[in-house]
Amino acid sequence: MKMSSVRIRWAWMAVHVTLAATCPYILSQIFVSQLSLGAIPPTQDGEPEPANIIVDASSCSAVDPQNVECLNPESAPTTDEDISFDSNDDEDLEEGAQHFLIEMQNVDTEFLKDLPRLQLAMTQMATQADLTLLSQNCQSHPAGWTCIGLLPDATLSFFTWPATGAMSLDFFTLNESIDTETYLPFVLAVAQEQFAISTRPEESPVSVTWLHKKRGPYEELDNPDGSDVEWYLGSKGFRTKYDIKSLSTPFQGLTITDMPHPATDRPTNKKLYIDGVTQSSLVGLEPYHEALVHPALLAHPNPKRVAIIGGGEGATLREVLKHKTVESCTMVEIDAGLIELAKLHLQEWNDCSDFAYNKDKEGYFSCFDDVRTDLKPIDAVGWFIEKFGADAIVDESEKFDVVIMDALDPSSMVSFSDVLYGSEAFIHALVNSLTDEGIFVAQVGETHYMHDDSNLDKRGKVLKKFANLLESNGAISMKSYNEAHCDFRAPWHYMVIFMGSESKMNWYSDPSLVDVTVAKREIETNSGKHVFDYVDGATTTSYQYPSRIEEIMYCGQIPTPAACKNRRGYDPDTYNVPRSALELSDYGLVAKQDFSEGSYFGIEDAVHSMLIMPHANKMIHNMLQSYPSSKWTGLKNYMKANGFSSDFFGQTSNRVDPNMVTLIQNEESHAGPDNSTGQEPRPIGQAFFSPFADRNYLTIETSVEKLAKNVMAGDKVSHSNFVACHSCV
């Protein structure tokens, strides 16, 4: 057979052969020059004897290391005519190349010294992998052996360090069409069978690290998000990646990658990809799913009926079932194949066997089979429209307290995401499915970056339309929050929507109150362990504030929202009346100089105000009802004499200022029956969605006094001089 029958892409092949043959030796001089030379047969002078062994794999399966004549002369190209340089012969190979590297530790030292065994292993690996090994070229180096095997449109090479029990395998192919999800695990298994030789497999098993990269030009992905799985497979920082399980369903492609610990059976990490996009991982399991579920359920006063859109892994379902108040959870997931895959290979995601009421179940027990689960493997959009759409006759008892959407995020290139966030019929049905204090929460993808353009960003546009549809259909407020520990490439972003003021007010609960609610809500377990692993009062407090990035994106809209023009509550160009500009006379506070309308009044004192949140207000009221003659009466009188009331996200809060306004109020005894000064309550966070107000509500609350009219020197400063700064909200 002549070489002319083999088409080789010499532009790529020449570069790679040169690198494979020379780089190991160069690296060995730099990094391993101090390693033992016992692997190489010494000469009489004690120096390792260089060897250059060229083998025709079709005629030599094992070669004498000293025999350099084992090349079949008929197989070697003799003239330029014997080699095809036609770059148009196979267009499939022009798109790019693939590079697969495998590194092994704890390999048997004697095996790594034995060149014939190594060459035989390479030959057998090529045969098992259905590859045609044309020839081998081997040479010694100060630390071990290096060999390169030529294949049609590919190379296979290895480099050994016998003294340290290490070796590196390298497979490079110009065939870009190879299915990495199926073929690479197979190649890895074959490589381990032939080269992962250990004399003490139980005490010191061979550990394997592998890496896959695409090289050169290659076809762009239809879904750019699908590069997640390529990035993961190509990251050399992850150890021992194998046991890849793949399944193609009528709806999507599913991939599970495993990273078992090299010395134990305990997984180091496991990841689920859908169409190449990261969905969740074992490392980020609790942060991602608890952040999605628990803040919303804890904000609801008594969640009994919950619905999940998507969430086929079962982890979102498990988190919902951790709340003992939940009587039923309807999970609408269209892909039954994902559910079955999760039962088999993602049991860490959906195991409910530790719940006390499941104590009669032995071993793993799927949350999909839990008595409180109502599993519906159907289209969620169609189901919601049918049950709660404009033409549906809705049974109020079937409405949900909380609906959770764990599906495509709005930046997804999959067209169905536009339906989830942009269909008027679906959004109407979604809002209509919620009770009066109902809550809707969704994961919406990666957070924005500092320099993203909110006017061009697809996700920002989609969410703006989504918010408008929710508000127009009756929702009263939308908040955003982030979680940075989900094991994605960036912090993850969530949106929560409220139908009632009590649930919205509960979102701002004190952390100690959240901890009490958690203790009351969590389900009992057989093991006695707490079921809330990540979320607690302090964590939910961090969710009360959207990120600074979200505020920047919100304020970067065109036109700029009015609230953002107030410079986070303060306008440094507006004059502030200081305490020194007033004096106390026999008939009250008197201005020592002229002040113009619109001036701030005593900001330096207002920032030290005492804010009494709605929950504390309710507690004081309840204590006075139970103990009318207690010391709580003194606190009530103090608040009545010195305080202001505010509409805090739909509930009443009180503020007491240690400043000039308080002095004026005391002097005029202007307090009303609702513990306020008689002014209209100041609205905090009235906009449906305003990351600016959500981040700065405390600043806004303590910086709202402005002069309602001009005050001249010698004038008495009375309560009528002030106006609430509603435009600051």
N, C-alpha and C positions, 0 to 999 in steps of 0.2 A: 504494500500500500504506500502510495506517495503522499507526501505532505500537502500536495496541491489540492487534495480532496478536503482539507480542513481549512475553513475560513477563520482567520485570526485577526482580531482588531488590533493591529500592531501599535497604533498610537497609544492605546491604553495599556496593552500588554507589556510593551517595552518599559514603560514607566514603572509598572507594578513589579515586574520581574526584577528590575534593577533595585527597587526599594526592598523587596523581599530578600534579595540575595546579599545586599550590602548593609542595610540598616542594622540587622541583628549584630553583625560583627562590630560595627562602629559603636553601637550601644553597649556591647559587652566590654569594649575597651574603656568606656566611660564609667559604667556602673558596676561591672562585675569583675574588674581586673584582679580583685583580691580573693575571688572564689577559688576553691580547691581545683587543682588540675588533675585530680585522680581519675576524672572521667575519660581522659584522652591517653591513648597508648604513648608512653614517652619514647624518645629516641635514646641512643647511647649517651647523648650529652645531657639527658634529663629534661629536654624541652619537648613540648607536645609536637608530635609529627603532623604537619599539615596534610590534609587529604582532600582530594577533589574527585568525588565519585560520581560519575554520570551513568545513569541506568536507564535502559529501555524497559519500561515496566511491562511491556507485552512479552518479554522473553526472560526477565530476571525478577523473581519474586523475593529472593534474598541474595545479597551480594557480599562477596568478600571485601572488607574495607580497603584492602590493598590493591584490588583489581580495578583499574581505571579503563579497562577495555570493553566493558560490558554494554556498550552502546551499539544498537543494531544500525549498521551503516546505511541500510536501505531506508531507514525511517528518517534520516536526516535530510534536510533540504540542501540541494547542491547548487541550484541556480535560482536567479530571481524569478524564473518562469514557474518554479515549483510552488511559489507562495502567492496566494491571492490577496491583493490589497483592495479589492472592490468594496468600497464603503457603502454601496447601495444594495448589496446582496440580501441583507436581512434588516429591514427597517426597524424591527422590534428591538434590535441590539443597539440602536443608535441613540435611544433615549437617555441612557445612563448606565450605571453599574451598581452592584451591591457588594458590601464588604462585611464579612462575618468573622469576628475574632473570638477565640476561646482561650482563656488562661486557666491553668490548673496548678494547684499547690498540693503538697504531700504525695506526689507521684513517686513510685518506687525508684530508688537511685540506680539500681542495677539495670532496670529497664531503660532508663534514660541514657545509660552508657552504651547500650547495645544497639549499634547502628542497624544491623540486619533485622532485628526485631522491630525497630522504629520504622524502617522502610517497608517491612511486611505489613505493619499496622496501617501505614499510609495507603498501600495498595488495597488492602481489604476495606478500608474506609471508603475509598473511591468506588470500589465494586459495589458495596452495600448501598451507597448513595446513588447508584446508577450513573456514575461518571466514568468517562474514558480517560484513564491516566496514560498519557503519551510517553512521558519520560520523567526521570528524577535527576536532580543535581544536588549532591550533598558535599559538605565540607566541614572540617573541624574548626573550632575556634577555641580560645583559651578556657572557656567555661563549659563547652559541650559540643553538640552537633546542631547544624542547621541544614535543612533540606527544602528544596522547592520542587513541586511536581507540576508539570505543564498538562493542562487539559484543554479541550476545545473551548475557546472563549472564556477560560478560567484558569486560575492557579490555586494550588493547595500547598501550603508550606508550614514548617514547624521550626521551633528553636528551643533548645533544651539547656537547663542548668542542673545537672545531676547533683551537684554538691548541696543544693538547697531544695531539691525535689520539685522543681518548677519547670513548666514548659508552656509555650505559647503556640497555638494553632491559628492559621490564617487562611480563610477561604475567600477568594475574590472572583466574582463572575460578572461578565458583561450582560448577562441575561436579567434585565430589569423586571421581567414579567413573573419571576418566581414569587409564589405566594408565601410571604414571610410568616404568616400565622400558622401554616401547616408544614412547610418544607424545613424551615429553620429549626423547629423543635426536633424534627426527624434527624437532621444533620447533627444537631447537638447530641442526641441520644447515641448515634453511631460513633461520634468522636469519643464520647465517654466510654463506650464499650471497648474501643480499640486502644485508647491511650490512658484512661483513668485507672491505672494499675496501682494497687496499694498492697503492701505486704501485711499491713495491719488495718484492715478496713474498719474494724469495730473501734479501735482506739484512735486511729488517725485516718479518717476517710478523706478521700480526695475532694477538695473543695473546688468549685468551678465558678468562674466569673465570665460572662460573655457580653458581647457588644455587637450591635448591628447598625450599619450606616449605609445610606445611599450616597453614591459618589457621582460626580459629574452632573451633566444635565439630565433631568428626568421629568416625566409628565407631572404637571401640577395636579393636586388633589381636587376633586369636585367639591369636597367639603373641607375647607382649610382647617376647621377644628379637628378633623380626623388625624391631624399630625400628632395628637397626643400620644397615641399608641406607638407611632414611629419614634417619638422623642424618648419614650420610656424604654423601648427595646434598644435604642441607641445610646443609652446612658450607662457608661462603664462603672459609674459609682454604685449601682445596684448589684448586689451579690446574687449569685445562683438563681438565675431566672429561668424557670422551666415549668412543666406541668401547665402549659398553655391549653386552655379549653375554649373551643370556638363553636358557635352555633349560628346558622343563618335561619332566621324565622321569616315568615311572609312580610314582616314589618321592618326588620333591621338586622344588622350583623352584631353578634355578641362575642366578646372576647374576655377571658379571665386569665390574668397572669399571676403566677405564684412566686414567692420568694422565700422558700423555707430556709431556716437557719442552717448553716453547713454542718453543725454538730448535733442538731436535735430535729425533731419533727415539728417543732413549734414554728408557725409561719412568722417571718420577719415582716412581711407585708403581702397584701393581695389586692389586686385592682380589677375593677370591672370597667370595660369600655363598651360603648354602644356606637357602632359605625365609626370606630377609631377615636371617639371622644371620651375622656375620662368621666365616669359617673360617680364613683365613690371608691374608697379604699379602706382597708382594715385599720391603717394608722389614723385616718381621718374620720373613722366611722362615727364616734360619739360627737366630736365637735360639729360635724356637718349636720347630722340628723337631729341631734338635740337642739341645736340652734334653730333649725327649721320648725320643730314641733313645740317644744316646751314654752318658749316665751309667749306664744299665742294662746296656748291652753291655760297657762298660768294667769294671763290677763283676763280670761273669761271667768265670770263669777261662779259658774257651775256647768262645765262642758259635759254634756251627756251624749249627744249625737255628733259624730265627726265623719267627714268624708275626705278621702285621699284621691287625687287625680294623678295617676302614674305611680311611681314608687315601687316598681316591680321587684326590686331586690328584697323588699320586706322590712327594711330597717325603719323606715318612716312609720309603718304599721306597728312595729314593736314599741316604738317610743310612745305612740298614742295609747297603746294598751297598758302602759305603765301607770296611767292615771285611773284610780279606782272609781272616779266619778263617771267615766266613760261607760255607757251601757252598750253602745254599738258603734262600729267603725265600718263604713262602707268604702271599700277600696275598688276604684274603677281603673283597671289596667288592661289595655287592649291586647298586650302581647302575652299570651299564656305560655309561650315558649320561654320567656324570661323568667316567669314565676317558677317553672319546672327546673330551669337551670339553677336558680337561686336555692331551691330546696336541696339540690344535689351538691352544689359547690360553693354556696355562700351561706352556709348554715350559721356562721357567726353573725350574719346580718339579721336573721329572722328566727332565732331560737327563743321560744317562750316557755321552755320546760321548767325554768326556775320560778315561775309565778306560782304562788302557793296553791291556787285553785287548780293547777295542772299537776299536782303532786302524784297523781295516779299514773301519769305518763312516764314511761321509762326512756331514758336517753334523750336524744334530740326530738323536740316537738315543735313543728312549724307554726309560726304565728298566723300563717294563712289558714290553718285548720282550727284556730282558736274559736271558742264558742261565741265570742263577741265580734268576730270578723264576718262581714258580709262581702264576699269576694265576687266581683263582676268583671269577667274578662271580655269587656266590650269597649266600644268607642266612648270615651268620656264626654266629648263635646255633644254627640248625638243624644247620649243618655240624659245629660243635664237639660238640654233644650226640650226633650220629650217630657221630662218630669216637672221642670220649673220654667219653661219658656213662656212667651207671651200668650200662646194659645192653650197652655196647660191649665187644668183645674188642680190647683195646689192644695194638698192636705197639709195644714199647718203643723200637724204632729210629725210630719216627715221632713221638716226643715232641719238644717244642721246648725249647731252652735259654732263649729269651726270647720272650715274647708281648707285643705292643704294641697297646694299644687307642686308636686315634685316631678316635673316633666321638663320639656325643652325650655331653655332660657331664651329671652327675646332676641339675643344676638345670633342665634343659631341660623345657619344657612338652609336648614330644612324648612320648607315652605309651611309645614303644619304649625310651626311656632307663630306664624302670622295669624292663624286662626285662634290660637289660645289667647293671644293678647290684643287682637284687633277685630274679632267677630262681634258685632253688636248683639246678635241673637244669643251668642254664648255668654257674653258678659252680663246681659240682662238676666239670663237664667241663673248665672252664678250668684249674682246679688240677690235674686229672688229666692234662692235656696237657703238663705241665711235668716236666722231668728233676729229679733229686735236688737239684741246685744251680740249678734254674730260677728265672727272674725274670719277674714280670709288672709292666708299667708302663702307666699310663693318664693322659691329660690329663683333669682334672675341673673345668675352668671357671675363672672368676674367683676370686681369693682373697677371703677374707672381709674385712670391715671391722671396725674396732676395737669398734664398739658393736653388732654383730650378736648376736642371741640364739641361742646354740647349741642351745637346747631347742626353738626354733620354726623355725629355718632348715631348709628342705626338703633342701638339699644335705647339711647336717650329718647329718640323720636318715638319708638314703639311704646316705651313706658309712659311717655307724655299722653299719647292717644289712649293708652290703657287707663291711665288715671282719669282722664276726661270722661271716658265711658263709665267707669265705676261711680264717679261723682254724679253724673247725670242720671244714673239708675238708682240713686238713693244712699250710697255710702257716704259717711260724714267726714272721714279722715284717712289719710295714708301716711305711713311712716316708713323709713328705711333704716337698715342696720347691717353691719358687716361682721363676719367671723373669719379670723385669719389662720385658723389651725385645721382646716379641712383637708389638707394634703393635696391641694391644687397648686397651680403655678402662681396664683395670686389670691389675696383674701376674697372671700365669697360674699355676695350681696343678696339681701333678702328684702322683700316688701311686705308690709302687713297693713291690712285695711280693716277699719272699724265701722260697724253699723250703729253702735250706741255709745253714749258718753261715759257710761260706767266702765265698760271694757277699755275705752281709750284712757280713762283716768287710771285704771289699774295698771296700765303699761308703765306708769311712773311710780309704781309702788316702791316703798322703802325696801332696801335689801333684806332687812330682818323680817319684814312682813312676807316677802317672797319665800324666805327660808321656812317660815311657819306654814305657808301654803303648800310648799313642797312636802313637808313632813306629813301633812294631812292627806295629800293627794296620792303619794306613791304607793304602789301595790305591794302587798307582803310577798316575801320570797321564801322558798324552801331553804336556801342557804343562809338567810338572815342578812344578806348584803343589800345595800341601798341600790335602787335601780337607776337613780339619776347620777350618772358618772361625771358629767361635765358641767351641766347648768346648775347654778345656785343663785342666791340673791345678788352677790357681787357681780356675777357674769351678766345677769339680766339688766343690772344697772348700767353696764357698759353698752347695752343695746339701746338704751333710752336716747342716746345721742347719735345721730348720723355722723359719718366721717367728715372731716374737713374737705376731703375731695368731693363728696356729694354736694356740700354747700357751694364749693367753687363751680361745679358743673351747673347747679341750679341758678346761681347768680350770673353765670355766663350766657344765659339765654338772651335772645334778641326778640322783643325788647327786654331790658333788664327788669326783673320783678321789683315792685316798689319797695318792698322790705329791705332788699339788698342795698338800696341807696342810702340807708341810715347808718351805714358803716358799723354794723354789728351792734346797733342800739345807741351808739354815741356819734355825734357829729362834732368833731374837734373845732370846726369853724363857728360853732354856736357858743355864745358867751354863757358862762356859768356863774350864777350869783353866789359868791362865797359867804361863809358865816360872818367874816369880818366886815361885810358890807351892810350888816344889820345891827341894830341895838335894841335892847329891851327897855321900854319906857313904862310909865304907869298905865298906859292904855294899850299896851301890846308891842309887837315888833314893828319897828320903824325903819324905813330905808334911809341909809346915810348918803346915797347917791342915786342917780337916775338909772333905771333898768328898762330895757326895751322889750316889747312883746316878743315872745318866742324864746326867751332866755331860759336855760336850765336853772334849776334851783337846788343847790346843795347836793350835787352828785357825790362829792367826796364823803359825805355822811351816809347817803342813801345806800351805798354799796355794802354797808354793815348791817343792813336790815335783817329782821328775824322773819323768815318765811314759814308760815304754817300751812302745810300741804292739805289737800282735801281729806285724805285718810285721817290725819291728825285732827282736823276740824270735826269729823264725824265722831272720833273717839272722845273729844272734849264734850261734845253734845250728849253722847250716850252716858258719860260719867256724870254729867249734871242731872240727867234724868234719873239716874240711880241714887246719886248722893247730892241732892240740891244744896245742902249746907256745908259741903266739903270745901277744901282749899281750891278746888277747881273753879269756884265762884270768883275768886280773886283773879285767876288767869282770864276768865271771861270778861271781867270788868276792865282789866288792863287792855285786852284786845279791843274792847268796845270804845275805850277812851282814846286809844292811841293808834288804832289800826285802820288799814284800808282793805277793802275786799277786791278780789280779782276773779274773773271768769277763767279758771285754769283748765283749758281744754274741755270745757263743758261742765266743770265742777267748781265749787267755791273754795278759794284759798284766801288766807289773810296774811297781811304783811304789816309789821310794826317797824317804823323807822326811827332811829335815834338821831333825828335831824330837826331842822327848823320847821318843816311842815308839821311834825308832831307837836312842837310847841304851839304853833298856831291852832292846831286842832284842839289841844287841851284847853287853850284859852277860850275858844269859842264854844266848847262842849257840843260839837256838831255831829257826834256819832249817831248813827241811825240804829234801828232795831235789829239789823242784820249784822251787827258788829262792824259796820262800815262807816265812812265819813259822810254818807249821804250822796256821794258821787255815784255815777253809773259804774258798775263793775268794769274793770279794764279787761278786754278780751286778750287772752294769750293763746297764740296758735290757732287762730280762727281759719286761716287758709287751709284748703283741703290737703295740700301737700306743699310744705315749705321747710326744706332742710335748714334754711337760715333761721326760722323761728324755732325749730326743734333744737338746734344747737345753742341758741342764745336766749332761751326763754327766761333764764334767771337774770341775765343782764338786762333784758327788756323790762322785766318785772320791777327792777330796782332803779330804773332810769327814765321814768315817764313823766315826772313833774316838769311842766314848762309854764312860764308866765302867760296868762291869757290876754293881758293888756299891758300897756306901758305903766310903769310905776315911777313917780317922781321922788326926789329927795325930800324927806319929811313926811311922806305918805305912810299910813298904816298899811302893813301887808296883811291882807285878810284871806280867808279861804277862797273867796270869790276870784282872787287873782290867779288861780291855778287852773290848768286844764290837763287832762290825761293825754299823753302822746300816743294816740291810737295808730298814727302812721308808722310808729316804730315797729309794729307787729307785721 
